[in-house]
Amino acid sequence: MRGFEIRRFIRDIFFNVIMKGDVAIIELAYEDPEEADKILYASKLPKELKEASVNMGLSLARLELCDDYYIKKVNNGEGIGTYPVIIARCCKSLGISKDDCKAGLAYAELSQLVFSAVRLRAIDFIEGQKIIWYLLSQYKEEKEFEPFSPVLDILSKLHEEREPRVFLA
């Protein structure tokens, strides 16, 4: 990864992007999903990160797992539908607490990040499990939405401009 130490990179993304971004926006998404979607979408600077979040959100929304007005709007093309906001709306509709929703999203996104590193052979599966355990043992709720990772933005932008692009359909 261009000289980056993968464990540090995963830790930084977990605390600075996942926890302070996707997980922190859950609070607002329970109450005002339109505003949460606008804020979250705007915070994802590279086109690839915006598209990934919306594509995952739309895929989840189309499953129609719950009865939620905002998910219906997204399915009708009337809302953005970022993944964390759709997760929040599903959780709210299903009676899942904000805290449980946040913890579940933190685990899901961290697992995806770690398993990508495993698939790329940057770490092995056992090391990946250790990273997940260690980072989740330091989980603490973030109240402020303030995602920040210039390294991720630069790497994502570089990834957009090269072929082949891994993990994109």
KAGITA-V572168 format. One record per pair of residues at least 4 apart in sequence whose ideal C-beta (glycine too) atoms are under 7 Angstrom apart, sorted by the first residue. I is the first residue (numbers start at 1). J is the second residue. Records with the same first field share a line. If there is no record, write none. Layout:
# KAGITA-V572168
I = J ; J
This chain:
# KAGITA-V572168
1 = 6 ; 9 ; 122
4 = 9
5 = 9
6 = 10 ; 117 ; 122 ; 123
7 = 11 ; 131
8 = 12
9 = 13
10 = 14 ; 113 ; 114 ; 117 ; 131
11 = 15 ; 135
12 = 16 ; 149
13 = 17 ; 18 ; 113 ; 149 ; 152
14 = 18 ; 19 ; 110 ; 135
15 = 19 ; 20
16 = 20 ; 147 ; 148 ; 149
17 = 21 ; 147 ; 149 ; 152
18 = 22 ; 23 ; 106 ; 109 ; 110
19 = 23 ; 24 ; 106 ; 142
20 = 24 ; 142 ; 145 ; 146 ; 147
21 = 25 ; 43 ; 145 ; 147
22 = 84 ; 105 ; 109
23 = 102 ; 105 ; 106 ; 142
24 = 142 ; 143 ; 144 ; 145
25 = 29 ; 36 ; 39 ; 40 ; 84 ; 85 ; 145
26 = 30 ; 84 ; 88 ; 98 ; 101 ; 102 ; 105
27 = 98
28 = 32 ; 35 ; 36
29 = 33 ; 36 ; 84 ; 85 ; 88 ; 89
30 = 88 ; 92 ; 98
32 = 36
33 = 37 ; 70 ; 85 ; 89
34 = 38 ; 79
35 = 39
36 = 40 ; 85
37 = 41 ; 79 ; 80 ; 81 ; 82 ; 85
38 = 42 ; 80
39 = 43 ; 145
40 = 44 ; 82 ; 84 ; 85
41 = 50 ; 80 ; 82
43 = 147
44 = 49 ; 50 ; 53
45 = 153
46 = 153 ; 156 ; 157 ; 160
47 = 51 ; 160
48 = 52 ; 156 ; 159 ; 160
49 = 53 ; 156
50 = 54
51 = 55
52 = 56
53 = 57 ; 82 ; 83
54 = 58 ; 80 ; 81 ; 82
55 = 59
56 = 60 ; 83
57 = 61 ; 81 ; 82 ; 83 ; 85 ; 86
58 = 62 ; 74 ; 81
60 = 83 ; 86
61 = 71 ; 74 ; 75 ; 81 ; 86
62 = 75
65 = 90
66 = 71 ; 90 ; 93 ; 94
67 = 93
68 = 72 ; 89 ; 90 ; 93
69 = 73
70 = 74 ; 79 ; 89
71 = 75 ; 86 ; 89
72 = 76
73 = 78 ; 79
74 = 79 ; 81 ; 86
81 = 85 ; 86
82 = 86
83 = 87
84 = 88 ; 105
85 = 89
86 = 90
87 = 91 ; 101 ; 105
88 = 92 ; 101
89 = 93
90 = 94
91 = 96 ; 101
96 = 100 ; 101
97 = 101
98 = 102
99 = 103
100 = 104
101 = 105
102 = 106 ; 141
103 = 107 ; 139
104 = 108
105 = 109
106 = 110 ; 139
107 = 111 ; 136
108 = 112
109 = 113
110 = 114 ; 132 ; 135 ; 136
111 = 115 ; 132
112 = 116
113 = 117
114 = 118 ; 128 ; 131 ; 132
115 = 119 ; 128
116 = 120
117 = 122 ; 123 ; 128
118 = 123 ; 124 ; 125 ; 128
123 = 127 ; 128
125 = 129
126 = 130
127 = 131
128 = 132
129 = 133
130 = 134
131 = 135
132 = 136
133 = 137
149 = 153
150 = 154
151 = 155
152 = 156
153 = 157
154 = 158
155 = 159
156 = 160
157 = 161
158 = 162
159 = 165
